[in-house]
């Protein structure tokens, strides 16, 4: 075997090993995004299960605020449908609707002292607020996983492996600036 053949074989082996390593890394990134979504999905399901309990606790006291309760229920159903289909855009829209509904609901509670002092309502409100915080944390992790995946499948030389094996970009869970702002409670009472 001459030296040129040896170097060609070594180069081909190196390229093959490098390609396998890139492929395996892209697979790892893809599964990291899927796992991050799964973590969000679990929290969304928990919140989905808690919201009817909160609405039911409120119904006992809030006889004149049916529209607020219906908004929360409607948002819940939008989010459930988006979760089932994996539609990130619809999930973003449902989250916006739910945040507005919950913000209004918690503001309206101020007018119902019996409800505000109810242990069941307080527990559910605390639970849902905790789930909201957990969802925000997991959303940040998911978005970072999506960013890493999306950047890697566009970088050279990963782009060749990504196109060859049809790796796809994922959509981030993003909210507009208005959705990130705190709810203005004084505006909800007008």
C-alpha positions in Angstrom: 0.0 0.0 0.0 1.5 3.3 -1.0 1.4 6.4 1.1 -1.3 8.2 -1.0 -3.6 5.3 -0.6 -2.9 5.2 3.2 -3.7 8.9 3.5 -6.8 8.6 1.4 -8.0 5.7 3.6 -7.2 7.7 6.8 -9.0 10.7 5.4 -12.1 8.7 4.5 -12.1 7.0 7.9 -11.7 10.4 9.6 -14.6 11.9 7.6 -16.8 8.9 8.3 -16.1 9.0 12.0 -16.6 12.8 12.1 -19.9 12.4 10.2 -21.1 9.8 12.6 -20.2 12.0 15.6 -22.1 15.0 14.0 -25.1 12.8 13.3 -25.2 11.4 16.9 -24.9 15.0 18.2 -27.8 16.1 16.1 -29.9 13.2 17.3 -29.0 14.1 20.9 -30.1 17.7 20.3 -33.4 16.6 18.7 -34.2 14.4 21.7 -33.3 17.2 24.1 -36.0 19.4 22.4 -38.5 16.6 22.6 -37.7 16.0 26.3 -38.0 19.7 27.0 -41.4 19.8 25.3 -42.4 16.7 27.3 -41.6 18.5 30.5 -43.7 21.5 29.5 -46.5 19.2 28.4 -46.6 17.6 31.9 -47.0 21.0 33.6 -49.6 22.1 31.1 -51.6 18.9 31.8 -51.3 19.5 35.6 -52.5 23.1 35.1 -55.3 21.8 32.8 -56.5 19.5 35.5 -56.4 22.2 38.2 -58.2 24.9 36.3 -61.7 23.3 36.5 -61.3 23.0 40.2 -60.4 26.7 40.5 -63.4 27.7 38.3 -65.7 25.5 40.3 -64.5 27.0 43.6 -65.1 30.5 42.1 -68.6 29.6 40.7 -69.8 29.1 44.2 -69.2 32.8 45.0 -69.0 34.6 41.7 -72.5 34.4 40.3 -72.1 37.6 38.2 -68.7 37.0 36.7 -69.7 34.2 34.3 -67.8 35.8 31.4 -64.5 35.7 33.3 -64.9 32.0 34.1 -65.9 31.2 30.6 -62.8 32.9 29.3 -60.6 30.7 31.5 -62.5 27.6 30.4 -62.2 28.6 26.7 -58.5 29.2 27.0 -58.1 25.9 28.8 -59.7 24.1 25.8 -57.5 25.9 23.3 -54.4 24.9 25.2 -55.5 21.3 25.5 -56.1 21.1 21.7 -52.8 22.7 21.0 -51.0 20.3 23.4 -52.7 17.3 21.7 -51.6 18.4 18.2 -48.2 19.8 19.2 -49.2 23.1 17.6 -46.8 25.7 19.2 -48.5 28.7 17.5 -51.9 27.7 18.8 -50.4 27.0 22.2 -48.9 30.6 22.2 -52.4 32.0 21.4 -54.1 29.9 24.1 -51.5 30.9 26.7 -52.2 34.6 25.9 -55.9 34.0 26.3 -55.4 32.1 29.5 -53.1 34.7 31.0 -55.6 37.4 30.4 -58.4 35.3 31.8 -56.5 34.3 35.0 -55.3 37.9 35.5 -58.9 39.1 35.3 -60.2 36.3 37.5 -57.6 37.0 40.2 -58.4 40.7 40.0 -62.2 40.1 40.3 -61.6 37.9 43.4 -60.8 41.1 45.3 -64.6 41.9 45.1 -65.5 38.6 46.8 -64.0 38.5 50.3 -65.6 35.1 51.1 -63.9 33.6 48.0 -60.6 35.3 48.8 -60.6 33.8 52.3 -61.6 30.3 51.1 -58.9 27.8 51.8 -59.7 25.8 48.7 -59.5 28.8 46.5 -56.2 30.0 48.1 -54.7 26.5 47.7 -55.7 26.3 44.0 -54.6 29.9 43.3 -51.2 29.1 44.9 -51.0 25.8 43.0 -51.8 27.4 39.6 -49.4 30.2 40.3 -46.6 27.7 41.1 -47.4 25.8 37.9 -47.3 29.0 35.9 -43.8 29.7 37.3 -42.7 26.2 36.5 -44.0 26.5 33.0 -42.1 29.7 32.5 -38.9 28.0 33.7 -39.4 25.0 31.5 -40.3 27.2 28.5 -37.0 29.0 28.9 -35.2 25.6 28.9 -37.3 24.4 25.9 -36.5 27.6 24.0 -32.8 27.2 24.7 -32.9 23.6 23.4 -34.7 24.7 20.3 -32.2 27.5 19.7 -29.3 25.1 20.0 -30.9 22.6 17.7 -31.9 25.2 15.1 -28.4 26.7 15.1 -26.6 23.4 14.8 -28.7 22.2 11.8 -27.7 25.5 10.0 -24.0 25.5 10.9 -21.3 24.2 8.6 -20.6 21.2 8.3 -23.7 20.0 10.4 -26.0 21.4 7.7 -25.0 18.6 5.3 -25.8 15.9 7.8 -29.0 17.7 8.8 -30.3 18.0 5.3 -29.2 14.5 4.3 -31.2 13.0 7.3 -34.0 15.6 7.2 -33.5 17.2 10.6 -36.0 20.0 11.1 -36.0 23.2 13.0 -38.4 23.6 15.9 -40.6 26.5 16.8 -39.9 28.4 20.1 -42.6 29.1 22.7 -42.5 32.9 22.4 -44.8 35.6 23.8 -45.1 39.2 22.7 -43.9 42.1 24.9 -47.5 42.8 25.9 -47.9 39.3 27.1 -44.8 39.4 29.3 -45.9 42.5 31.1 -47.5 42.3 34.5 -51.3 42.4 34.6 -52.5 45.9 35.4 -55.0 45.2 38.1 -56.4 48.7 38.3 -57.2 48.5 34.5 -59.2 45.3 35.1 -61.6 47.0 37.5 -62.6 49.8 35.0 
